């Protein structure tokens, strides 16, 4: 267990070989959000066998646009590392923010579904990721 110092946001991490849980206490805002991103980035770099990253949000205070952008960045980085992100114990305020901004499904959905699954022995994680349907992006994706 390790604790990251901050005057406003405190992070407490518990690690296993394949799972990391980080408890958030305080505000995730312009002044503090980088602390969370740095901690997550370090865990992703240190633990190549990491499969699940749990962010405990019960102690989370306010979240501003910078905090939201950091959560989105964390999702992109965990997806790139083939790690499942879990936003747990979300407060009603956090759920409301995520719903209003249209990011609830993205941040709490299972975009990495199939990453941990294999359809047969000997298949790599990369093989199963290729089976996920591609999601169109860009301005023409609505047509």
Secondary structure, DSSP 8 states (H G I E B T S, - for coil): -EEE--SS-EEEEEE-SSEEEEEEEEEESTTTHHHHHHHHHHHHHH-TT--EEEEEEEEEEEE-HHHHHHHHHHHHHHHHTT-EEEEES--HHHHHHHHHTT-HHHHHS-TTTTSS--SSTT--HHHHHTTS-----SGGGG-
